[in-house]
């Protein structure tokens, strides 16, 4: 009887060890192929890949001066929207005469006002870099940026915003083992967070480029580095799938 009890204990211990090897060694290596065991194990527990760098902002990096709140934009008055339409005339060359864009520039029609306002402020402060947008925002006052944001938010979203096909797994479910949430958790129609843009209908090349920029840390104006953490954990194929889905491109 005592011998039976000993074997039972040994069997339980063996199962625990096997489960631990699967959960904390094999699965992380499969999910984070190519990172090495230590990096994969850290990633599985949500430790940022460049945690040493994230402990303090890199020297010379400008922090965002936008403080998000529910009343950030205030009430949209018709006069503000009309003024924004006048100011946005200079944006038509890239973003289209009614914000629908025509190339690889983002479509702004129907975009959340808070999102447009924050990006304009970040371009002006230098937190987000672009030779074109930095020059365009350099002469804009805060009231100008608010008016432009309210104008674009008042426009109807382009038809392409509704043409996306079935959601790929990385968009619909995310990847819990890699701490990737479903995209809609932040970028949904109703469930969006304050600084998260509406994505459907945006150009495929633009979306892929921005995800790649987040992954490489060449774009870093996301709040608390959330998008950088997500994009770093996505494969190149998953980035392409997400960009194709939100753009409405068929695969």
N, C-alpha and C positions, 0 to 999 in steps of 0.2 A: 504493500500500500504506500509506504514511504517512497519506494522507488518510482511508483506511478506519479506521485506528487512532484517529485524532482523532475521527471520528464515533462510534466505539464508546465512547470515553471520555465524550464529550458525552451520549450516550444513557444511560450508566450514571449520570452525574451528574444528568441529568434525572429518572431513575427514583427516585434517592435523594431528591431535592428533593420530588417528587410524593408519595412515601411519607411523608416527614416532614410535609408539609402535611396529608395525610389523618390520620396518627396523632396529631399534636400540635396541629392546628388544627381540622379539620372534625369528627373524632370527639368530642373534648371538648365542642365547641359543641353537637353533637347530644345527647350524654349529659347535659349540664348546661345545658339550654336556659334562657335568661333570666338567667344569671349574668354574662354578659359574658366576653370572651375570656380576660382575665387570670385571673379567678376560676375559670373553667372549666378552664383549663390547670393551675392550682394544685391544683384538686380532683382532676384526673386523676392527679396525682402524689402524692396522699394528704395534701396540705397542708390542715390544718383551716381551715374558712372563717373562724373567728375566732381564728387562731393568735396574734395579738397578745394577746388576752385570756387564752388558755390558758397563756401562759408563766408566769403566777403566779395563784394562786387569788384571786378577787375579794375585796376588803376585806369583812370580816364573815362570809365563808362559812366554815362549820364543817367541818373535814375529818372523814372517817369514822375512828372509833377501833377499827374491827374489823380484826384481823389474821387473814387467812384461812390456814388450814393444814389438812392432812388429818385431824388429830386435834382440830380445833376443838371439836366437840360432845362428844367422848368417847363412851363406851359408853352406850347407852340402857337404863337400868334400868327395870323395871316401875313402881317407885315414882315415878320422874321423870315417866313418861307419865301415871300416875294423877293426880299433882299438877298436871300441865299441863292435864288434862281439867277439873279443878276451876277453875283460873285462867281457862281459855278460855270458861267459862260467860258471862263478861261480854262476850265477843266475838260471841256467838250472834246478837245483834240485827242485825248487818251481814253476818257471814260464815256464818250458819246454824248450827243446833244441832250439826251434825257437820262443819262446815267446807265444806259444799257451796254456800254462799251462796244468794241468792234474787233479788238485784237486780243491780246493777252493781259490787258489791264483789268483790274477787278470791276465787276458790275456793281454800281452803287445804288441803283434804283431800288427803293424799298428796304435798304439796309437800315438796321437800327441806328438811331441818331447817336446814341452813346458810343457805339462802335466807331462811327465815322469821326466823331469829335475827338475821341481818344487818339485815333491814328494820326489825325492832323496835328494834334498837340505833340505827339511823340516824334513826328517828322520835324516839326519846328524846333523842338528841344535838342534833337540829335540822337534821341534814344533809339529811334528806328531810322535807318539810313537809306537814302535814295537821292541820287544827284538831281533828278527832276523834282521830286516831291519836296525835298529840302529847300530848293529854290522857290517853288510855288508857295510854300507856307511861310517863307521868311518875312514877308510883308503883311501877313494876315494878323489882325488883332483877335483877341479871344472872342469878341462878339461876332466877328466875321466867320470864324470856324464854327461857332454855334449855329449861325444862320445857314451855312452850307450844309451842316449835318441835318438840320431840321428840314431843309429843302429836299435832300435826297431821300430822307425817311418818308416824306409825303408822297413820293412817286410809287407807281405800281411796279411790282417786281416783274422782270421779264418772263415770257412764257417758258423759257428754258428752265426756269426754276422749278417747274412741275413735271419735267420730262424724265427724271431719273428712273432707272429700271430697278430690279430687285437689289436689295442691300447686300453687299458682300459681308462676310462674317466679321471682318475687322471693324466695319462701320456699325453693324447691327448689335454685335455682342462685345466688341473689343477683344481683349486678351487678358483675362483676370490673372493668369500666372505671370504676366509681365506688367501688371499694374496699368493696363491700358483700358480705360472705360469706354463704353459705347459712345460714338461721336455725338449722338443726340442728347447725351446727358448734359452737355454744355451748349451744343449748337442746334438744339431743337427749335421748333416754332414757338412753343410756349415755355418749354423748360430751359431756355437759354439763360446763361449767366450774363451779367451786365456787359462785359467786354468781349463776349464771344459773338462773332458775326454769323449771320444767316449765310449758308454756304451753297445751297442748291442754285445751279445756274451759273456759278462762277467758272471762268475759263479753266480747262484742265491743266494747261501749262502753268498758269498762275498758281493754282492750288498745289501742284506738285513742287513747284519752285519754292513756295513758302514753307511747306512741310520739310523739304530738304534743308532750307535755311535754318529752320528751328533745330533740326537734328544736328547740324554742324555748328550751331551757336553763332552763326553770322546774323541771325535775327534774334533779338533777345528783349523785346518789349512786351513779352507775355507776363502776366501777373504771377508772381511766385514760381516762375520757370515751369509752369504747368505744361505748356505745349512742347517745350524742349524735352521734358521728361518723357512725354508720350512719343514724340517723333523719334527720339533716340532709340526707343524700344521697338519701333516699327521696321520691318524689312523694306527694301526698295520696292518689292512687288506689292506689299500692302499699301505703301504710299501711292503707288500707281492706281491700285484698285479704288482707294478712297477718292482720289482726284477724278478718276473717270466717272465714278458713281455720282458725285456731287455736281459735276459738270453736265451730266445728262448724256455723256457719251456711251454708246452701246459697245459691249465687248462680246 
